[in-house]
Amino acid sequence: MHSDRTDRPHRPHRPDHPDRTANLLGAAALAVTDLVLAAARARGVGPSAAAALVVLSAAPGITVTELGRRVGLSQSAAVRMVDGLAAAGLAERGGGPGRSVAVRLTAGGRTSAADLLAAREAVLSDALADLSEEDREALTGPLSRLLASLYGRIGDTELICRLCDRGRCTTGAPCPVGAAARAAGDR
């Protein structure tokens, strides 16, 4: 049997309804994520590789296993990702502690990471371009509290911040995710 919108009960539109706020947040989060990932794909890398380049630019010489943890990949998937980065001339392996293998960006990898962060910044700035400066400033507090709350659920600063421009986040104020980790005694 065919059902269309007229068969559903009408729910009045309430702009302050929390379900609407959650829905708007979900749509905005997915749209921004899609735009950021499209910018990465336009530069020839997928989401995990983009995150790996950004992570390695901030933490050169971490092990393959640690890199995988920070970008949300299993150890075997991280090895395959590093293989791809090395084949593309973006990363290289070296000795790490014990039998572990450390990963560092090549000059091309550092350039790619900087390009990815610049593209991310452009996407995010463009997404906020239609908001007034007052609206943008008004978002800072709620977004900081939301990130701190999300840290409480996810519990991993590196995973949450895997595509962050860390210099921007810590200029003028502490990173809300790092502050939440310190408050929880995790740092």
GIDAUR-V329596 format. One record per pair of residues at least 24 apart in sequence whose ideal C-beta (glycine too) atoms are under 10 Angstrom apart, sorted by the first residue. I is the first residue (numbers start at 1). J is the second residue. Records with the same first field share a line. If there is no record, write none. Layout:
I = J, J
//
This chain:
25 = 146
28 = 127
31 = 127
32 = 120, 123, 124, 126, 127, 128
33 = 123, 163
34 = 123
35 = 119, 120, 122, 123, 124, 126, 127
36 = 116, 119, 120, 121, 122, 123, 124, 127, 163
37 = 120, 123, 163
38 = 119, 123
39 = 115, 116, 118, 119, 120, 121, 122, 123, 124
40 = 112, 115, 116, 119, 120, 123, 163
42 = 119
43 = 112, 115, 116, 119
44 = 88, 90, 112
45 = 81, 84, 85, 88, 90, 112, 113, 115, 116
46 = 81, 84
47 = 71, 72, 162, 163
48 = 72, 73, 77, 78, 80, 81, 84, 85, 162
49 = 81, 82, 84, 85, 88, 90, 91, 112, 116
50 = 112, 113, 116, 117, 119, 120, 162, 163
51 = 81, 116, 158, 159, 161, 162, 163, 164
52 = 78, 81, 82, 84, 85, 90, 91, 103, 105, 109, 113, 162
53 = 85, 90, 91, 105, 109, 110, 111, 112, 113, 114, 115, 116, 117, 163
54 = 112, 113, 114, 116, 117, 120, 161, 162, 163, 164, 165, 166
55 = 103, 105, 113, 158, 159, 161, 162, 163, 164
56 = 82, 85, 90, 91, 103, 104, 105, 109, 110, 113
57 = 105, 109, 110, 111, 112, 113, 114, 116, 117, 165, 166
58 = 113, 117, 158, 161, 162, 164, 165, 166, 167
59 = 103, 104, 158, 166
60 = 91, 94, 102, 103, 104, 105, 109, 110
61 = 94, 95, 96, 97, 102, 103, 104, 105
62 = 96, 100, 102, 103, 104, 158
63 = 93, 96, 97, 98, 99, 100, 101, 102, 103
64 = 91, 93, 96, 100, 101, 102, 103
65 = 96, 100, 101
66 = 96, 100, 102, 103, 158
67 = 91, 101, 102, 103, 158
69 = 156, 158, 159
70 = 156, 157, 158, 159, 161, 162
71 = 158, 159, 162, 163
72 = 156, 158, 159, 162
78 = 103
85 = 109, 112
88 = 112
114 = 165
116 = 163, 165
117 = 163, 164, 165, 166, 167, 168
118 = 165
120 = 163, 164, 165, 168
121 = 165, 168
124 = 165, 168
140 = 173, 176
141 = 176
143 = 176
144 = 169, 173, 174, 175, 176, 177, 179, 180
145 = 176, 180
146 = 176
147 = 175, 176, 177, 178, 179, 180
148 = 175, 176, 177, 178, 179, 180, 181, 183, 184
149 = 176, 180
150 = 176, 177, 180
151 = 176, 177, 178, 179, 180, 181, 183, 184, 186
152 = 180, 181, 183, 184
155 = 180, 181, 184, 186
156 = 181, 186
157 = 181, 182, 186, 187
//
